[in-house]
Amino acid sequence: MLKRGLLLSFILGLLCYPFALSAQEDSTDDVNEAELNAFGYPDKELVTVIESNEKASLKGESANMPDCNDSKLLEQLRTNLMPYMDESDKTIRNQRKMRILLKNIKNFIELNSSEVNPKNDKPAANRLIEIKINSRKNNEDIKICKMSNHAVDLNFYTIMYYVEDKLVVELINFNNKSPSFVFEK
């Protein structure tokens, strides 16, 4: 019984094989004649392109951003970090660490966003990739500032980029949360 089933399926396969080849030849003719889309597929129904209503990012937006050590920026950093200091761990050690950090928010160094090293600046590199993908930003649209605080053995980063006409400043590696705020000129 099993041998008959195998023999029957083999014979049916031989009979259907020429039809499958002719169907494949027809589809290759269509592929050669059809224009390929951005993903390399000839059939436009196979790929769904997701378009966003967001404005395309403008080149050179970082030129309109404040300097890493701008007095208004540093003041707003301290102001926006105060609520997170209260939410952090209540141990005396962590409270002291946060106070030292707030007191010493100064002397930022600007990093070139295209040369951020994931080995040395892992938190900034991770967030930079997220911003580039999710917000469709280029290296020229993002400004990264780094502060090394040896008193608390912590590298602290600010990442600035525009969302529409508002300058968003994110604080990276401050605590478990990465607080952000809109810079007010």
Secondary structure, DSSP 8 states (H G I E B T S, - for coil): -HHHHHHHHHHHHHHHHHHHHHHHHHHHHHHHHS---TTS-S-TTS-------S----TTGGGGS--TT-HHHHHHHHHHHHHHHHHS--SHHHHHHHHHHHHT----EEE-GGG--TTT-HHHHHHHHHHHHHS---GGG-EEEEEEETTTTEEEEEEEEEETTEEEEEEESSSSS--EEE---
